[in-house]
Amino acid sequence: MNGWTGRPAPGGPGAGERGTGGPDGLGEDYLDGNALAGPLSEVFLIDMTSARGRCDSCGAVSAIAEARLYVNAPAMVLRCPSCSGVLLRVRRDGGQAVLDLRGFSYLTIDLG
């Protein structure tokens, strides 16, 4: 997916900046959740990086922008900043975007 843009997350790496330290100590590189702004804007008409959700694994509540985005996989994978549980997967399949949101107990979106 092209056109990744975003704002720096408070207290975390900025969009396009990389961090290290994947789940289970794998040491994978990641981007912050702001990097999903472009791909999600292809599906939603509002900025989704400020949406807040509850991790189904640990119960932590955070904004998408605060989560860790891993892009070296068949799909982009967004992981919880607290427990590294998978929150969201997004991939392009032909002319469709496929979103797997089952890692969120809920997702709250500010409509303005």
C-alpha positions in Angstrom: 0.0 0.0 0.0 1.3 3.4 -0.9 1.0 6.9 0.6 1.9 6.2 4.3 1.7 9.5 6.2 1.0 10.4 9.8 1.9 12.4 12.9 4.4 11.5 15.6 2.8 9.6 18.5 3.3 11.2 21.9 6.2 9.4 23.6 6.9 7.0 20.7 8.7 6.9 17.4 7.3 9.2 14.7 5.6 8.0 11.5 8.2 6.5 9.3 10.6 6.1 12.2 11.5 2.6 13.2 11.9 0.9 16.6 13.1 -2.5 17.5 12.1 -5.2 19.9 9.4 -7.4 18.4 7.1 -9.8 20.3 8.7 -12.7 22.1 12.1 -11.0 21.8 12.4 -11.5 18.1 14.0 -8.1 17.6 11.9 -7.2 14.6 11.7 -3.7 13.3 8.4 -1.8 13.5 6.8 1.5 12.8 4.4 3.3 15.0 0.7 3.0 14.3 0.7 6.4 12.5 2.1 4.6 9.5 -1.4 3.1 9.0 -2.9 6.5 8.3 -2.5 6.2 4.5 -3.7 2.6 4.1 -6.6 3.1 6.4 -7.6 6.4 4.6 -8.2 4.2 1.5 -11.0 2.5 3.5 -12.2 5.1 6.0 -13.0 8.7 5.4 -11.7 9.8 8.8 -8.3 9.7 10.5 -8.2 6.3 12.2 -4.9 6.8 14.0 -6.6 8.7 16.8 -9.2 5.8 17.2 -8.8 4.2 20.6 -9.3 0.5 21.2 -9.1 -2.1 23.9 -6.7 -5.0 23.5 -8.5 -8.3 23.7 -5.4 -10.0 25.1 -4.4 -7.7 28.0 -7.2 -5.1 28.3 -5.0 -2.1 27.7 -6.7 0.9 26.0 -4.6 2.9 23.5 -4.8 4.9 20.2 -3.9 3.1 17.0 -1.0 5.7 16.7 0.5 4.3 19.9 0.6 0.7 18.7 3.5 -0.9 16.8 3.1 -1.7 13.1 5.0 -4.5 11.6 5.2 -4.4 7.8 7.6 -7.4 6.9 4.8 -9.9 6.5 2.1 -10.8 4.0 -0.1 -8.4 5.8 0.6 -5.3 7.9 0.2 -6.3 11.6 -0.6 -3.8 14.4 0.5 -5.0 17.8 -0.5 -3.8 21.3 2.1 -1.5 22.8 1.6 -3.1 26.2 1.6 -6.9 25.5 2.5 -7.2 21.8 -0.8 -9.0 21.1 -2.1 -8.7 17.5 -4.7 -6.0 17.3 -5.3 -5.6 13.6 -4.2 -7.1 10.3 -4.6 -5.3 7.0 -3.8 -6.5 3.5 -4.6 -5.7 0.0 -6.2 -8.6 -2.0 -6.7 -7.5 -5.6 -9.0 -4.6 -5.5 -10.1 -5.2 -1.9 -8.7 -4.2 1.5 -9.0 -7.1 4.0 -9.2 -5.9 7.7 -8.9 -8.4 10.6 -9.9 -6.5 13.8 -10.4 -9.4 16.1 -7.6 -8.3 18.4 -9.7 -5.4 19.6 -12.5 -5.9 22.2 -13.8 -2.6 20.9 -12.7 0.4 18.8 -13.9 3.9 19.6 -13.8 6.3 16.6 -14.2 10.1 17.1 -16.6 11.3 14.4 -15.7 15.0 15.0 
